[in-house]
Amino acid sequence: MNPHVDPEESLGFALKRLQQTLRSRMDAALAQVGLTTPQYLALALLEDHPGISNSELARRSAVAAPTMLKILDALAKAGYIERADRVPRLRTRGTTLTTSGRDRLARASATVKEFEILLRGAAGADEPVISAWLRTCTGLLAEAPATRDASASPSPGK
């Protein structure tokens, strides 16, 4: 038995390959309407949660705050969002969709729904279980320490 995780049999690597394939296919499809996958996600979250903070948008999108600021800057430049002035005591600024942003989101949503239908179809009747498992794993990994204590296990050759 190999001492390392076999990438061909690894659940984690299978999820990573799925994520990369989904992202590249969605980016290619969304490019037809002038968006990237992270831009679509930001627009969808803003439609569902108008005025949500940048940090909450970043958290829900699983990107770093500086990355979300770049996404929002691009969306603002394209005219898809409006950013209110900062509220000094709250250190936030409300961001909302423009009419153009809502139109762009509506055009892109059909594309994203096609991918969702494909994934749900592949999951079949197990979709609720798979969805719950993915959310559970996300939570467990978010709470787990980033690294193990190297002294807790013997070093190679001992």
TIFITI-489126 format. One line per 3 residues: their letters; for each residue x negated, y negated, z of N, C-alpha, C, CB. Coordinates in nm, 2 decimals. Each point is the difference from the previous one (the first is absolute). Glycine has a CB too. Layout:
<atoms>
A = X:Y:Z:X:Y:Z:X:Y:Z:X:Y:Z | ...
</atoms>
This chain:
<atoms>
MNP = -0.08:0.12:0.00:0.08:-0.12:0.00:-0.09:-0.12:0.00:0.19:0.12:0.12 | -0.15:-0.22:-0.20:-0.08:-0.13:-0.01:0.01:-0.07:0.13:0.03:-0.01:-0.25 | -0.14:-0.06:0.29:0.01:-0.08:0.12:0.07:-0.14:-0.02:-0.21:0.11:0.08
HVD = 0.24:-0.14:-0.21:0.07:-0.13:-0.03:0.14:0.03:-0.05:-0.22:-0.10:-0.06 | 0.30:-0.01:0.06:0.13:0.01:-0.05:0.00:0.02:-0.15:0.09:-0.14:0.19 | -0.03:0.24:-0.25:0.01:0.02:-0.14:0.09:-0.10:-0.06:-0.05:0.25:0.03
PEE = -0.01:-0.34:-0.11:0.08:-0.11:-0.07:0.11:0.06:-0.08:-0.19:-0.15:0.00 | 0.18:0.26:-0.06:0.10:0.06:-0.09:0.12:0.06:0.09:-0.18:0.05:-0.17 | 0.16:-0.02:0.29:0.10:0.05:0.09:0.05:-0.09:0.11:-0.10:0.22:-0.05
SLG = 0.03:-0.34:0.05:0.03:-0.10:0.11:0.13:-0.07:-0.02:-0.24:-0.03:0.03 | 0.32:0.03:0.07:0.13:-0.08:0.00:-0.03:-0.15:-0.01:0.11:0.18:0.14 | -0.21:-0.22:-0.07:-0.03:-0.15:0.00:-0.05:-0.04:-0.14:-0.06:0.01:0.24
FAL = -0.02:0.07:-0.30:-0.05:-0.04:-0.14:0.12:0.02:-0.10:-0.23:0.07:0.06 | 0.32:0.02:-0.04:0.11:0.01:-0.09:0.09:-0.12:0.01:0.00:0.25:0.03 | 0.02:-0.30:0.09:0.08:-0.12:0.02:-0.07:-0.12:-0.06:0.09:0.09:0.21
KRL = -0.23:-0.10:-0.20:-0.07:-0.11:-0.06:0.01:0.01:-0.15:-0.16:0.00:0.19 | 0.15:0.12:-0.25:0.01:0.01:-0.15:0.14:-0.04:-0.04:-0.17:0.18:0.00 | 0.27:-0.14:0.08:0.14:-0.05:-0.03:0.01:-0.15:0.00:0.09:0.22:0.09
QQT = -0.14:-0.28:0.02:0.01:-0.14:0.01:-0.07:-0.07:-0.11:0.00:0.03:0.25 | -0.12:0.01:-0.29:-0.08:-0.06:-0.11:0.07:0.01:-0.13:-0.21:0.05:0.12 | 0.27:0.07:-0.14:0.07:0.02:-0.13:0.13:-0.08:-0.01:-0.09:0.23:-0.01
LRS = 0.16:-0.23:0.12:0.12:-0.09:0.01:-0.03:-0.14:-0.02:0.11:0.16:0.15 | -0.21:-0.21:-0.08:-0.04:-0.14:-0.01:-0.04:-0.04:-0.14:-0.08:0.01:0.24 | 0.00:0.07:-0.31:-0.05:-0.03:-0.13:0.12:0.01:-0.10:-0.23:0.09:0.05
RMD = 0.32:0.00:-0.04:0.11:0.01:-0.09:0.10:-0.11:0.03:-0.03:0.25:-0.01 | 0.05:-0.29:0.13:0.09:-0.11:0.03:-0.06:-0.13:-0.04:0.09:0.12:0.20 | -0.22:-0.14:-0.18:-0.06:-0.12:-0.05:0.01:-0.02:-0.15:-0.16:0.01:0.19
AAL = 0.14:0.10:-0.26:0.01:0.00:-0.15:0.15:-0.03:-0.04:-0.19:0.16:-0.02 | 0.28:-0.10:0.09:0.14:-0.03:-0.04:0.05:-0.14:0.04:0.05:0.24:0.03 | -0.10:-0.29:0.09:0.04:-0.13:0.05:-0.07:-0.11:-0.08:0.04:0.10:0.22
AQV = -0.15:-0.07:-0.28:-0.07:-0.10:-0.08:0.09:-0.05:-0.12:-0.22:0.11:0.06 | 0.31:-0.02:-0.10:0.09:-0.04:-0.11:0.09:-0.11:0.04:0.00:0.24:-0.08 | 0.02:-0.26:0.21:0.08:-0.11:0.05:-0.09:-0.11:0.07:0.20:0.15:0.02
GLT = -0.33:-0.13:-0.03:-0.09:-0.10:0.06:-0.02:0.00:0.14:0.07:-0.14:-0.17 | -0.06:0.26:0.23:-0.03:0.02:0.14:-0.09:0.12:0.03:0.22:-0.10:0.05 | -0.28:0.10:0.07:-0.08:0.11:0.05:0.09:0.07:0.10:-0.23:-0.11:-0.04
TPQ = 0.19:0.23:0.09:0.07:0.07:0.10:0.01:-0.08:0.13:-0.07:0.21:-0.11 | -0.04:-0.27:0.16:0.00:-0.08:0.12:0.09:-0.12:-0.01:-0.23:0.08:0.05 | 0.23:-0.14:-0.17:0.08:-0.12:-0.02:0.15:0.04:0.00:-0.18:-0.11:-0.14
YLA = 0.21:0.22:0.08:0.14:0.05:0.00:0.04:0.02:0.15:-0.02:0.11:-0.23 | -0.06:-0.04:0.31:0.03:0.03:0.13:0.02:-0.13:0.08:-0.13:0.21:-0.01 | 0.05:-0.31:-0.01:0.02:-0.12:0.07:0.13:-0.07:-0.03:-0.25:-0.03:0.00
LAL = 0.28:0.03:-0.13:0.13:-0.06:-0.04:0.12:0.08:0.06:-0.11:-0.08:-0.22 | 0.10:0.21:0.22:0.11:0.08:0.05:0.02:-0.03:0.15:-0.04:0.18:-0.17 | -0.08:-0.19:0.24:0.01:-0.02:0.15:0.05:-0.14:0.02:-0.19:0.16:0.04
LED = 0.15:-0.26:-0.12:0.05:-0.14:0.02:0.15:-0.01:-0.03:-0.22:-0.08:-0.06 | 0.27:0.16:-0.03:0.14:0.00:-0.03:0.08:0.06:0.12:-0.04:0.02:-0.25 | -0.01:0.08:0.31:0.06:0.07:0.11:-0.01:-0.08:0.13:-0.04:0.22:-0.12
HPG = -0.07:-0.29:0.13:-0.04:-0.08:0.12:-0.05:-0.14:-0.03:-0.06:0.22:0.12 | 0.15:-0.30:-0.16:-0.04:-0.14:-0.04:-0.07:-0.07:0.12:0.19:-0.01:-0.17 | -0.30:-0.06:0.14:-0.07:-0.07:0.11:-0.09:0.09:0.08:0.19:-0.16:0.01
ISN = -0.20:0.28:-0.04:-0.09:0.09:0.08:-0.14:-0.06:0.00:0.14:0.21:-0.06 | -0.21:-0.19:0.17:-0.14:-0.05:0.01:-0.09:0.07:-0.09:0.04:-0.06:0.24 | -0.15:-0.01:-0.28:-0.10:0.06:-0.08:-0.07:0.12:0.07:-0.05:-0.22:-0.10
SEL = 0.03:0.22:0.23:-0.06:0.11:0.06:0.10:0.12:0.01:-0.14:-0.16:0.14 | 0.27:0.14:-0.13:0.09:0.11:0.00:0.01:0.05:-0.15:0.13:-0.10:0.20 | -0.13:0.02:-0.30:-0.01:0.05:-0.13:-0.12:0.08:-0.03:0.12:-0.20:-0.07
ARR = -0.23:0.16:0.12:-0.12:0.08:-0.01:0.01:0.14:0.07:-0.14:-0.22:-0.02 | 0.19:0.21:0.14:0.02:0.13:0.07:0.09:0.10:-0.07:-0.04:-0.13:0.21 | 0.15:0.08:-0.25:0.10:0.08:-0.07:-0.05:0.05:-0.14:0.18:-0.12:0.12
SAV = -0.27:0.05:-0.18:-0.06:0.03:-0.13:-0.12:0.09:0.02:0.09:-0.21:-0.10 | -0.14:0.22:0.22:-0.12:0.08:0.03:-0.13:-0.06:-0.07:0.14:0.20:0.02 | -0.14:-0.34:-0.02:-0.12:-0.07:-0.05:-0.05:-0.09:0.11:0.08:0.02:-0.24
AAP = -0.21:-0.06:0.22:-0.05:-0.10:0.10:0.06:-0.14:-0.03:-0.22:0.13:0.01 | 0.23:-0.21:0.10:0.06:-0.13:-0.01:-0.06:-0.09:-0.11:0.04:0.02:0.24 | -0.18:-0.02:-0.26:-0.06:-0.08:-0.11:0.05:0.05:-0.14:-0.20:-0.05:0.15
TML = 0.22:0.18:-0.16:0.05:0.06:-0.12:0.14:-0.05:-0.03:-0.15:0.20:0.03 | 0.23:-0.20:0.07:0.14:-0.05:-0.01:0.00:-0.14:-0.04:0.08:0.17:0.16 | -0.17:-0.25:-0.11:0.00:-0.14:-0.04:-0.03:-0.02:-0.14:-0.08:-0.06:0.23
KIL = -0.01:0.14:-0.29:-0.03:0.00:-0.14:0.12:0.04:-0.08:-0.24:0.05:0.05 | 0.31:0.05:-0.01:0.12:0.04:-0.07:0.10:-0.11:0.00:-0.04:0.24:0.07 | 0.06:-0.30:0.05:0.10:-0.11:0.01:-0.04:-0.12:-0.09:0.06:0.08:0.23
DAL = -0.19:-0.11:-0.23:-0.05:-0.11:-0.08:0.03:0.02:-0.15:-0.18:-0.04:0.17 | 0.16:0.17:-0.22:0.03:0.03:-0.14:0.15:-0.01:-0.02:-0.20:0.15:-0.01 | 0.28:-0.10:0.10:0.15:-0.01:-0.02:0.04:-0.15:0.00:0.03:0.23:0.11
AKA = -0.08:-0.31:-0.02:0.03:-0.14:0.00:-0.04:-0.07:-0.13:-0.02:0.00:0.25 | -0.10:0.03:-0.29:-0.05:-0.06:-0.13:0.09:0.04:-0.12:-0.23:0.01:0.09 | 0.28:0.11:-0.09:0.09:0.04:-0.10:0.14:-0.05:0.01:-0.13:0.21:-0.01
GYI = 0.16:-0.28:0.13:0.13:-0.05:0.02:0.11:0.09:0.06:-0.06:-0.15:-0.18 | 0.01:0.27:0.23:0.09:0.10:0.05:0.04:-0.02:0.14:-0.10:0.15:-0.16 | 0.02:-0.23:0.24:0.03:-0.02:0.14:-0.02:-0.15:0.03:-0.07:0.24:0.06
ERA = 0.13:-0.28:0.05:-0.02:-0.13:0.06:-0.05:0.02:0.14:0.18:-0.11:-0.15 | -0.28:0.03:0.18:-0.06:0.01:0.14:0.03:-0.13:0.07:-0.18:0.16:-0.07 | 0.25:-0.15:0.18:0.03:-0.12:0.08:-0.13:-0.05:0.07:0.24:0.08:0.03
DRV = -0.23:-0.20:0.02:-0.11:-0.06:0.08:-0.01:0.09:0.13:0.03:-0.23:-0.10 | -0.15:0.23:0.15:-0.03:0.08:0.12:0.08:-0.07:0.12:-0.23:0.07:-0.09 | 0.27:0.02:0.18:0.06:-0.04:0.12:-0.11:0.01:0.11:0.24:0.08:-0.06
PRL = -0.30:-0.20:0.10:-0.12:0.00:0.08:0.01:0.09:0.13:-0.04:-0.23:-0.09 | 0.15:0.22:0.16:0.01:0.07:0.13:0.01:0.15:-0.03:0.10:-0.20:0.11 | -0.05:0.24:-0.22:0.01:0.14:-0.03:-0.11:0.06:-0.09:0.24:-0.03:0.02
RTR = -0.32:-0.06:-0.08:-0.11:0.04:-0.09:0.05:0.09:-0.12:-0.16:-0.02:0.19 | 0.29:0.00:-0.23:0.05:0.07:-0.11:0.05:-0.09:-0.11:0.07:0.19:0.16 | -0.04:-0.14:-0.27:0.07:-0.07:-0.10:0.09:0.09:-0.07:-0.20:-0.16:-0.03
GTT = 0.32:0.11:0.02:0.11:0.08:-0.07:-0.02:0.01:-0.15:0.16:-0.06:0.19 | -0.15:0.18:-0.24:-0.01:0.02:-0.14:0.12:0.06:-0.05:-0.25:0.03:0.01 | 0.30:-0.08:-0.12:0.13:0.05:-0.06:-0.02:0.02:-0.15:0.14:-0.11:0.18
LTT = -0.05:0.19:-0.24:0.00:0.02:-0.14:0.07:-0.12:-0.07:0.00:0.25:0.03 | -0.06:-0.28:-0.15:0.07:-0.10:-0.09:0.10:0.07:-0.09:-0.21:-0.15:0.01 | 0.29:0.08:-0.08:0.09:0.07:-0.10:-0.09:0.08:-0.10:0.17:-0.19:0.03
SGR = -0.28:0.13:-0.07:-0.09:0.08:-0.09:-0.05:0.12:0.06:-0.06:-0.21:-0.11 | 0.03:0.20:0.24:-0.05:0.12:0.07:0.10:0.11:0.02:-0.15:-0.15:0.12 | 0.28:0.11:-0.10:0.11:0.09:0.01:0.02:0.07:-0.14:0.11:-0.14:0.19
DRL = -0.12:0.06:-0.29:0.02:0.06:-0.14:-0.11:0.10:-0.03:0.11:-0.21:-0.07 | -0.24:0.17:0.11:-0.11:0.09:-0.03:0.01:0.13:0.08:-0.14:-0.20:-0.05 | 0.18:0.19:0.18:0.02:0.11:0.08:0.11:0.09:-0.05:-0.07:-0.13:0.20
ARA = 0.18:0.08:-0.25:0.11:0.08:-0.06:-0.05:0.07:-0.12:0.17:-0.16:0.08 | -0.25:0.10:-0.17:-0.05:0.07:-0.12:-0.10:0.11:0.04:0.02:-0.22:-0.13 | -0.10:0.20:0.23:-0.10:0.10:0.05:0.07:0.11:0.07:-0.18:-0.18:0.01
SAT = 0.29:0.16:0.06:0.06:0.10:0.08:0.04:0.12:-0.07:0.08:-0.18:0.15 | -0.03:0.16:-0.27:0.04:0.12:-0.08:-0.12:0.09:-0.03:0.18:-0.13:-0.11 | -0.30:0.08:0.09:-0.12:0.08:-0.02:-0.04:0.07:0.13:-0.08:-0.16:-0.17
VKE = 0.09:0.09:0.28:-0.04:0.07:0.13:0.10:0.10:0.03:-0.11:-0.21:0.08 | 0.24:0.19:-0.11:0.10:0.10:0.03:-0.02:0.13:-0.08:0.16:-0.18:0.05 | -0.22:0.17:-0.17:-0.03:0.12:-0.08:-0.10:0.08:0.07:0.05:-0.12:-0.21
FEI = -0.15:0.06:0.27:-0.10:0.08:0.08:0.06:0.06:0.12:-0.18:-0.15:-0.09 | 0.26:0.07:0.16:0.07:0.05:0.12:0.08:0.13:-0.03:0.00:-0.24:0.10 | 0.08:0.23:-0.21:0.08:0.11:-0.05:-0.09:0.12:-0.03:0.17:-0.16:-0.09
LLR = -0.28:0.14:0.03:-0.09:0.11:-0.03:-0.05:0.07:0.12:-0.07:-0.12:-0.21 | 0.02:0.04:0.31:-0.05:0.05:0.13:0.11:0.07:0.08:-0.17:-0.18:0.00 | 0.28:0.12:0.01:0.11:0.06:0.07:0.05:0.13:-0.07:0.07:-0.22:0.08
GAA = -0.07:0.22:-0.21:0.03:0.13:-0.07:-0.09:0.11:0.02:0.10:-0.14:-0.17 | -0.23:0.10:0.18:-0.10:0.11:0.03:0.01:0.05:0.14:-0.15:-0.11:-0.16 | 0.19:0.03:0.25:0.02:0.04:0.14:0.13:0.08:0.02:-0.12:-0.20:0.07
GAD = 0.22:0.18:-0.16:0.12:0.08:0.01:0.07:-0.02:0.14:-0.10:0.16:-0.16 | 0.16:-0.05:0.20:0.07:-0.01:0.13:-0.09:-0.02:0.12:0.16:0.15:-0.10 | -0.29:-0.14:0.08:-0.09:-0.02:0.11:-0.04:-0.15:0.02:-0.09:0.23:-0.04
EPV = 0.14:-0.32:-0.05:-0.04:-0.14:0.01:0.02:-0.06:0.13:0.07:-0.02:-0.23 | 0.04:0.04:0.31:0.00:-0.06:0.13:-0.11:0.05:0.10:0.25:-0.03:-0.03 | -0.28:0.15:0.02:-0.11:0.06:0.08:-0.13:-0.05:-0.04:0.13:0.21:0.03
ISA = -0.16:-0.22:-0.16:-0.12:-0.05:-0.05:-0.02:-0.15:0.04:0.01:0.17:-0.19 | 0.10:-0.25:0.17:-0.01:-0.14:0.04:-0.03:-0.02:0.15:0.16:-0.05:-0.19 | -0.09:0.13:0.27:-0.02:-0.01:0.14:-0.14:0.04:0.04:0.24:0.05:0.04
WLR = -0.29:0.06:-0.10:-0.14:0.04:0.02:-0.10:-0.10:-0.04:0.07:0.23:-0.03 | -0.05:-0.30:-0.08:-0.10:-0.10:-0.05:0.00:-0.12:0.10:0.04:0.07:-0.24 | 0.08:-0.11:0.29:0.01:-0.11:0.10:-0.07:0.04:0.13:0.21:-0.08:-0.11
TCT = -0.19:0.21:0.15:-0.06:0.04:0.13:-0.15:0.00:-0.02:0.20:0.15:0.05 | -0.25:-0.09:-0.16:-0.15:0.00:-0.02:-0.05:-0.14:-0.01:0.02:0.21:-0.12 | 0.05:-0.30:0.06:-0.05:-0.14:0.00:-0.01:-0.06:0.14:0.10:-0.03:-0.23
GLL = 0.00:0.06:0.31:-0.01:-0.05:0.14:-0.11:0.06:0.08:0.24:-0.03:-0.01 | -0.26:0.16:-0.01:-0.11:0.07:0.07:-0.13:-0.05:-0.04:0.14:0.20:0.02 | -0.16:-0.22:-0.15:-0.13:-0.05:-0.04:-0.03:-0.14:0.04:0.02:0.16:-0.19
AEA = 0.09:-0.24:0.19:-0.02:-0.14:0.05:-0.04:-0.01:0.14:0.17:-0.07:-0.17 | -0.12:0.17:0.25:-0.04:0.00:0.15:-0.12:0.07:0.03:0.24:-0.01:0.04 | -0.29:0.09:-0.13:-0.12:0.08:0.03:-0.13:-0.08:0.00:0.12:0.20:-0.11
PAT = -0.22:-0.16:0.19:-0.12:-0.08:-0.01:-0.07:0.02:-0.13:-0.03:0.04:0.24 | -0.04:-0.15:-0.29:-0.06:0.00:-0.13:-0.10:0.11:-0.02:0.04:-0.25:-0.01 | -0.12:0.27:0.12:-0.11:0.10:-0.01:0.00:0.09:0.12:-0.13:-0.15:-0.14
RDA = 0.08:0.27:0.13:-0.01:0.09:0.11:-0.13:-0.03:0.07:0.14:0.18:-0.11 | -0.15:-0.15:0.24:-0.13:-0.02:0.07:-0.09:0.11:-0.05:0.11:-0.10:0.21 | -0.22:0.07:-0.27:-0.10:0.09:-0.06:-0.05:0.09:0.11:-0.06:-0.16:-0.18
SAS = 0.05:0.12:0.30:-0.06:0.08:0.11:0.10:0.11:0.05:-0.14:-0.20:0.07 | 0.26:0.19:-0.12:0.10:0.10:0.04:-0.01:0.13:-0.07:0.15:-0.18:0.05 | -0.22:0.19:-0.16:-0.02:0.12:-0.07:-0.15:0.02:-0.02:0.22:-0.02:-0.11
PSP = -0.26:0.15:0.10:-0.15:0.02:-0.02:-0.04:-0.05:-0.13:0.02:0.20:0.15 | -0.15:-0.24:-0.15:-0.06:-0.05:-0.13:-0.03:0.12:-0.09:-0.09:-0.20:0.12 | 0.08:0.18:-0.25:-0.03:0.11:-0.09:-0.13:0.07:0.04:0.12:-0.11:-0.18
GK = -0.12:0.25:0.18:-0.11:0.08:0.02:-0.02:0.04:0.15:-0.10:-0.11:-0.19 | 0.19:0.07:0.28:-0.01:0.03:0.14:0.10:0.11:0.03:-0.07:-0.23:0.06
</atoms>
